[in-house]
Each structure stands twice: as C-alpha cells, then as structure tokens.
Amino acid sequence: NNQEVEAGYRILEMGGNAVDAGVAATLAAAVTEQSRFGLGGEMPLLVKMSGKPVIAISGIGVAPKKATVDYYTHRQPEPWEEAGRMPAIPAQGIKAAITPGAFDGLMLALQQYGTMSFAQVVQPAIDNAEGFPIAEEFATFLTNYRRIMDLWPASRSFFYPTGEAPIRGDIVRMPALAKTLRELAAAEKKARGNRVKKIQAVRDEFARGSIAKRIAAFSEANGGLISYSDLAGFKAESDEPRSTTYRGYEIHKPGFWTQGPVMLEALNILEGFDLKGMGHNSAQYLHTVIEAVKLAFADRDRYYGDPKFSKIPEQILLSKEYAAERRKMIDPSKASMESRPGNLGTSSPMQTAAAGASDARDTTCVNVVDSKGNAYSATPSGAWLPSVIAGDTGIPLSTRLQSFVVTPGHANELAPGKRPRVTLSPTLVTRNGDFFLEMSTPGGDNQDQALLQVLLNIIEFNMTPQEAAEAPRFQTEHFYSSFAFHEFVPGNVNLEGRMGKNIANELTALGHKIRLATDWSNGSAPTIILKRNGVLHGAADPRRARFIFGR
C-alpha cells in the first residue's frame, strides 16, 4: 500500500540502499497491511547486490516440536469447525501457528546486505503503529472476521479497542505493536559492537528475549504448541536460488521449500514452443501455457518440500532433458484432467479425498531497486486476518502450518522443526548476470502462474511492465491446494472476462472447464521493476491496491 511505499522511499531518500528500503517497507506492511501479512508471518526474499550473484533468504518459520502428525490426527474440532468436515490441520487459530520467520529473515538481510541501523529502518513502521488511516480492505476484513476474532480476547482488544470495527479512513493505533518495535530498537541501542552485532542483538531479543518469552507464555496458556525453545532455536538462513534459462535470460527463484521452481519447470517446457507465433492469449497459446503449468504443478504437489527433511529430485526436475519429455505429454487438441507428476518415485502421492474447500487469505509483495542497481524482491505473508495476537506483544501469529500434509512419506509431510512448502515466490531475472527484472505478487497458489504470464508478456510479446501486469490472465485450479483441505479441482480454468466468449468457447471445446469471470478478477496483483538501457520501469497491478514510485 502507499504507507509501505512511503516507508521504503523515505529510507532511499535518507541514503539507504535497496535492502534497507525493502526491510523498512516490509516492516511497515506488518503494521498497515495486516489483512495480508503480520510480524509473526513468513517471507522468502531474493537479493541481488550490484555485480554480485542472486541470493535467496528463507524467512520461513518451522513446525513446533509438539506439532506431530499423531497430534493432529487425534485433535478435536475448533469452535468454528464441524467434526467430519474439517481439515487435518486447522486453517486458523493458534494450533495452526508455525514459529515467526519473516522478522529474522529481514534482520539477516539487513545485517548482510543493508547499510542502516534497525532503528532507522523500523521508524516508519513505528510511526504507522502510532496512527495511520486504515485502508478499505483491512477495515472490511476486520468487520467480516469480527465473530471469530471475538473468540480470542487478545485479538479483540488489539483490533477493536473501542468495541467497534474501524471503517475506511479511520485513524487506527496499535500501541502494543509500537511498544514491541521500540523494545527491539532499544536492544540495538543497548548492544555493543559494530552495526552487524547490534542488529544481532535485535534478532536475539526477538527470538530469545522478553518478546519470545511472552509469545511462548501466551501460546502455552492458550492451547498453542509453540514453546520458548521453538522460538529460541529458529533462525533464518541464506540459500542458493534455483535457476533456469529462457530465451537468453536467467530466471531465479527461491528453492523447493517454496513453489518457486514451478515457474522454472513451466518455462523449460514452454521453451520448446513458438509462443509468439501462436499469438498472445489465443486459444492455442492459452491451452499450451495452461497444460505446461498443470504439469509443473503436478510435480510440485508430489515432490516439493523442505530439502532438509525430504529428498527432492531437483536436478531432474529442473533439467532441460526432463522438460523435453514432459513437453511430449501436452496434447494440442485435448486438456488433461489428471494430476501427472513425473515418475521419480521419491515421495508419496497426495491423498485425493477432501472434506471441504480451502480459503487462503493471502499475501503482499515488496520490490525495490536503488540507483546503484541493488535489488530486493520479497513476498511477505502469513499472520493475516483473522489472526491470534500473542498477548501484549501485538504480534499476530501465522497459520501456515495448514500448508503441511499428513500423508505418510510425502515430501511436505508435517514434522517438528520442518518448514512447510509455501506458495510464496519472488522472481528475479538477469541477463548475462546483470539485473533485468524483479517481480512478486500475492495470490496463493496463483502466484507463479500469474508471474509466468507476466514474464511471457514481457519476453515473448515485448510489453512494458505496466502493459504486462494489466493484460488479461487465466488462473488454472488444476492442482492440489496448498492450504487446509488440499483439494484437487481437475480442469478448472478461470478466465478474465476481457478474453471474451469466443476464446472461452474454443478452450471449452478442448476440454477445459472454463469459467468466464469479471474483467479484472485474477487473484494475483504483482509489482514489477525492469531495467532497460539504464532506465528503471515500474508497474503496479490495478487488480488490488498496489503502488509503485520512483524517480
């Protein structure tokens, strides 16, 4: 939103780099966009410092030690659930919480690649927590989720201090969260040593100090599974991004602990087709891209998970040779109706029965490029509404535990200390090693198929970033949901209405189950920054309240 953009740009104007600004913008999001992301959430991040390779940072929390398959197999329904029609792991509430991950990921990025102090980059977030005009979506969510939030007294007092839900434009104050942010800044000020050591003191205060103790005490007193040792044992880490090439560009994504490699697999398959010759958003083009995406999703649903716990056949999945074999499975005259993962045999298949439909509540995105060519691309998420506030800390807890499955032997099977395989998926593109483009988006399972279409719009059809973001998109639902019920919906494709009835009819004739939706209905809304001939070009998708600014 505009407060996040202002926070990041304020830091750039003060002389900070892209990472300083990105951290500031993300912290501001954790205050002003809690409809989609809160400080207890999670975040993958891609960083490219000028002249250096791309780095991934995993700010994804882990399952608590008490979070076992056996525990959830024998759990009782939550107050909002119905026995016999509930997911294995709750979609909301304190029993769906993993450890907070985003904050430590931000601090790791600030330590290693930033230039400013924590006190400097957190100041815009503190200013917002002291009072900001609430946006329409945030206010609407607070109204819509009032009944369930009333089940959680700490959340009720945090979000409804007057007893009423705010309306759009009301000044909202979050004194508990402001106090927590000031406590973290005070830990930095009190610490001795250089900038890196001082920021480490901030990380330690969050994970091991009074804040962690209060989160753990609240969790244990309210039926949660997170303990102090879970919080103290977690730390974000750097990782090598996974990459492929497409038409001379290098595409970089976070690893198999996210769905990011879905885009890489799809690009490898699509490289063998003359997409430009098919024509943008022609029936042939859409059919080909949809079928490639479905094949990539099938591999995601079978083989992706935390590589620390599961053996991922990633060299095969990302190879051009594997893509060539997968490409042969696309029938130009018929839509597939099955989930068709490669026969790699390292993970159990997903269970097909689902007791209901999942309702993911999504994400935000932050992208920054500075004048020196440093780049920051993040997809902050989790701790969205309706959220459990951890007592007097003002920190909302995540519900990402629901992204695990309880299928024995699956790569994404729940285990203590393990990261859930998330949908969050920033993208960074280089050419001959130099920065070309970055983008990220909200959208849950839709993220990579939306970003894929935007990227193809730019590379294949030479669109500007804004044209690429605004062009009509499809959204296939032919995958196992990454949330709650993990349901499989074969063949469903949502088309934005601007594609027209003729295209919808042609795709229906190929066997796709088409829903022609409204003109701007696609669930994702990326921001994009592209560099061409020394000039930065930006885009903000109008489908949601996306903002972008630069000079």
Secondary structure, 3 states (H helix, E strand, C coil): CHHHHHHHHHHHHCCCCHHHHHHHHHHHHHHHCCCCECCECEEEEEEECCCCCEEEEEECCCCCCCCCHHHHHCCCCCCCCCCCCCCCCCCCCHHHCCCCCHHHHHHHHHHHHCCCCHHHHHHHHHHHHCCEECCHHHHHHHHHCHHHHCCCHHHHHHHCCCCCCCCCCCEECCHHHHHHHHHHHHHHHHCCCCHHHHHHHHHHHHHHCHHHHHHHHHHHHCCCCCCHHHHHHCCCEEECCEEEEECCEEEEECCCCECCHHHHHHHHHHCCCCHHHHCCCCHHHHHHHHHHHHHHHHHHHHHCCCCCCCCCCHHHHCCHHHHHHHHCCCCCCCCCCCCCCCCCCCCCCCCCCCCCCCCCCCECCEEEECCCCCEEEECCEECCCCCCECHHHCCEECCHHHHCECCCCCCCECCCCCCCCECCCCEEEEECCEEEEEEECCCHHHHHHHHHHHHHHHHCCCCCHHHHHHCCCEEECCCECCCCCCCECCCEEEECHHHHHHHHHHHHHCCCEEEECCCCCCCCCCEEEEEECCEEEEEECCCCCCCCCCC
